[in-house]
Amino acid sequence: MNIESTTNSIIPNNDIISGVGGGDGGGGINFGLLGMLFGAPLLGSNSNNNSSNNNNYNNNSSIIGNNQYDMIKFGIIIFLVTWVIGLIKSYLISIIDLIKNRFYFTAHLTYPDSMFIYFLEWLSSKQDSTIIGTRGVSVMTRYQNVESEDGGQMDIKLLPTGTQWLWYNGYLISIVRVTASKRSFDGIKDDSLDVTVYGGNKNIINSILETAVEYSVTLNKDKTKIYSLDQSSTFWECIACQNKRLVDSVFLDENISEKVVNDLTNFIHGKKWYTDTGVPYRRGYLLYGPPGSGKTSFILSMAGNFGKSISIMNMSKGIHDGNIHSIIQKCNKDTILVLEDIDAVFVKRKNNSAAGNDVLTFSGLLNAIDGLASSDGRILMMTTNHLERLSPALIRPGRIDLKVKFDYASNHQIELMFKRFFDQKYHYLIDSINSKLENHQISTAQLQGWFIIHRNSPLNLLPTCDDFITQCTSETTSNDKITKEMLDDEIKSYDDDDEEESINNNIKLNKKYNSNGNNNYQKDDKKPSVLSPSNSESLDNRNDDNEEIYEDNNNNELFDCKYTGNSTTRKRKV
Ligand SMILES: Nc1ncnc2c1ncn2[C@@H]1O[C@H](COP(=O)(O)OP(=O)(O)OP(=O)(O)O)[C@@H](O)[C@H]1O
C-alpha cells in the first residue's frame, strides 16, 4: 500500500513536470517509473511467497525488505535526477531562446509585397565574395528587366535560393529563401524570405531593408515597372521594366501635357486637402481618341514623370464582381491603374463568359472604381477609342475627373515630330508636308511609321506623301467599317437577350449618342484637348437638378454628369 500510494503520488507529479519541463521532464518520469517497476514485481513475488511460505518469509524478510527498499530508493532517485535534468534542460532552452531573441531579429518578407522584390534585387547584386551559402540560384522570371542598357538583351536576374550568409555593417545576416512551386489557396505564391540579423536589433533590420529599397529605387530610377495580372487574375506581377518615357517624347497639342502634369502634381501633393475636405483621395483620367494617337505612350510618360509604376488591368482575364475589389486593393500603391479600351470590356466579356457564373457587371465595375474598397491615393487612367460608347455613369466626375482628348496629327504635332526625327537642315520641308497632310486623318502612329521609313532619306517624304495619305485613308476606312460591324453585333446581341440590366443600360444609353458606329474624330486644329470643369475656381457647378455641368474648354461641348453617392453633398475645389 505504501508503494502504491507512493506511485500515486508520482503520477500527479508527472503532470506537473510535463507542464513545466515538457518532453524532457517526461523522460525523468519514465526513468522513475522504471525504478518503481523494478521494485513492484519483487514485492509481488515476495507477497506470494508470504502466503505459501511463512517460514521463508521470516527467514528472508530482512534481505527482501532491504532489496525492496533499495529498489524503491533507486527508482525515486532516478526519477528525481531525470526530472531535475529535464527541468534544467527546459529552463536552459527557455533561457537560450530568451538570449537568442534578444540577440537576433528576423523579418519575414513575402511575395508579392514590394519589399520582397526590392530585397531580392539587392541580394542578386551581392552574388560574389560578400555572400556565402548555397550556390543554387533561381531565375527571376516574374520580375525581369526586359530592356537592358544596350536595349537588346534581356537582363535576367539570378536570385539566390536556400540559405545565404553575409556580413552587413559588421553584423552576421542569414537569409533563408523558401521558393514555392505551388500557390496557396488564395493564389498568392508562397515564396518568402526570412532575413535574420544576429547580435543586432530591429534597427539593423530596418537599415538593411532601407538599403535594399534604396538600391532598387536607384537601379530602377530610369525605369517604369509594368504590372499585369497573373493568369488566375489574383495577384499582380511585374512583367516588364521599361526605360522611362519622357513627357516631351509624346507629341501633343500645346498645353495638354502641362495641364495633366499640373493636375497630377496637385493631386499627388494634395493629400491633406483631400483629407481636410472629405473628398475621396483618388483621381481618374479618361484618355480618348483614335487608335495610335499616343494614349498609351502618354500614360507611360506620366508614370515616368512621377516615378510611378503602371498596373494594366486586362478586363478579359477572369475579373468578376467577386474579385475586382481585391484586385484593385492589391495593386501597388505607387502605381497608375490602367483600364485599356474600356468600351470593349463588356463586348469581350459577353462572348467569353457565356457559360460562366463569374461575371463582371457594369455596376460591379462602377463600384470597384469608386466604391468603399477603392484604394486611397489611387490614380486611374482609362483609355478608349470610342468616347461616344461610354455610359455617362462610367465617366462621371469622381470616377473620371479629367478627360483628355487625343486626335489625329495636327500641324503642331507634325512639326514637333518632324523636328525630333530629322536634322535641322530639312526643317524647311515642314510647311510643305503640313499643307499636304492638312484635312486628312493621319494618326501620330502612322506619321511615326512613315518618318521611320524615310529617316535616312527625308527628301523622299514629299514625293511619297500622296501614297502615304491614300494608305492612311484606306486604313481608317477599314477600321471604321470593322468598328461599325462590331458595334452593330454588340447592340444586336444585347437587344436579343435579357443580359444584366446594368450592362444593357451601358450599351443602350450610348446608342442614343451614336448609333452609326463611325468614330467621331474629325481633324480639327481647334480640337478639344483637356476637358475639365468649366470654372477653375470651383467645381461646384451643380444646377438645381443636382447635375454638374462640365464643359469642354475648347469647343464648348457640354457634358452633364450626374453626381451620385456621397459626392452630392460635397463642394470641391481645384
Ligand atoms: N502623340 C504621339 N507622340 C509620340 N509618339 C506617338 C504619338 N502617338 C503615337 N505615337 C507612337 O505610336 C505608337 C502607338 O502609340 P500608342 O500605343 O501610344 O497609341 P494609342 O493611342 O494608345 O493607341 P491605341 O488606342 O490603339 O491603344 C507608339 O510607338 C508611339 O510611340
The ligand as an SDF file (V2000), in Angstrom:
LIG
                    3D

 31 33  0  0  0  0  0  0  0  0999 V2000
    1.3480   61.6960  -79.9500 N   0  0  0  0  0  0  0  0  0  0  0  0
    2.3540   60.8400  -80.0720 C   0  0  0  0  0  0  0  0  0  0  0  0
    3.6120   61.2200  -79.7690 N   0  0  0  0  0  0  0  0  0  0  0  0
    4.6260   60.3570  -79.8990 C   0  0  0  0  0  0  0  0  0  0  0  0
    4.5070   59.0950  -80.3360 N   0  0  0  0  0  0  0  0  0  0  0  0
    3.2880   58.6790  -80.6430 C   0  0  0  0  0  0  0  0  0  0  0  0
    2.1620   59.5180  -80.5330 C   0  0  0  0  0  0  0  0  0  0  0  0
    1.0880   58.8510  -80.9120 N   0  0  0  0  0  0  0  0  0  0  0  0
    1.5090   57.6210  -81.2440 C   0  0  0  0  0  0  0  0  0  0  0  0
    2.8290   57.5110  -81.0860 N   0  0  0  0  0  0  0  0  0  0  0  0
    3.6320   56.3290  -81.3350 C   0  0  0  0  0  0  0  0  0  0  0  0
    2.7810   55.3870  -81.9750 O   0  0  0  0  0  0  0  0  0  0  0  0
    2.8320   54.1160  -81.3510 C   0  0  0  0  0  0  0  0  0  0  0  0
    1.4630   53.7610  -80.8010 C   0  0  0  0  0  0  0  0  0  0  0  0
    1.0790   54.7290  -79.8440 O   0  0  0  0  0  0  0  0  0  0  0  0
    0.1400   54.4180  -78.6100 P   0  0  0  0  0  0  0  0  0  0  0  0
    0.1310   52.9760  -78.3160 O   0  0  0  0  0  0  0  0  0  0  0  0
    0.5440   55.3220  -77.5250 O   0  0  0  0  0  0  0  0  0  0  0  0
   -1.2580   54.8300  -79.1910 O   0  0  0  0  0  0  0  0  0  0  0  0
   -2.6850   54.6150  -78.5460 P   0  0  0  0  0  0  0  0  0  0  0  0
   -3.4360   55.8850  -78.7230 O   0  0  0  0  0  0  0  0  0  0  0  0
   -2.5520   54.1080  -77.1780 O   0  0  0  0  0  0  0  0  0  0  0  0
   -3.2920   53.5110  -79.4840 O   0  0  0  0  0  0  0  0  0  0  0  0
   -4.4950   52.5160  -79.1680 P   0  0  0  0  0  0  0  0  0  0  0  0
   -5.7150   53.3200  -78.9600 O   0  0  0  0  0  0  0  0  0  0  0  0
   -4.5680   51.6750  -80.3920 O   0  0  0  0  0  0  0  0  0  0  0  0
   -4.0950   51.7280  -77.9630 O   0  0  0  0  0  0  0  0  0  0  0  0
    3.9170   54.2080  -80.3010 C   0  0  0  0  0  0  0  0  0  0  0  0
    5.1010   53.7040  -80.8470 O   0  0  0  0  0  0  0  0  0  0  0  0
    4.0850   55.6710  -80.0500 C   0  0  0  0  0  0  0  0  0  0  0  0
    5.4210   55.9790  -79.7600 O   0  0  0  0  0  0  0  0  0  0  0  0
  1  2  1  0
  2  3  1  0
  2  7  2  0
  3  4  2  0
  4  5  1  0
  5  6  2  0
  6  7  1  0
  6 10  1  0
  7  8  1  0
  8  9  2  0
  9 10  1  0
 10 11  1  0
 11 12  1  0
 11 30  1  0
 12 13  1  0
 13 14  1  0
 13 28  1  0
 14 15  1  0
 15 16  1  0
 16 17  2  0
 16 18  1  0
 16 19  1  0
 19 20  1  0
 20 21  2  0
 20 22  1  0
 20 23  1  0
 23 24  1  0
 24 25  2  0
 24 26  1  0
 24 27  1  0
 28 29  1  0
 28 30  1  0
 30 31  1  0
M  END
$$$$
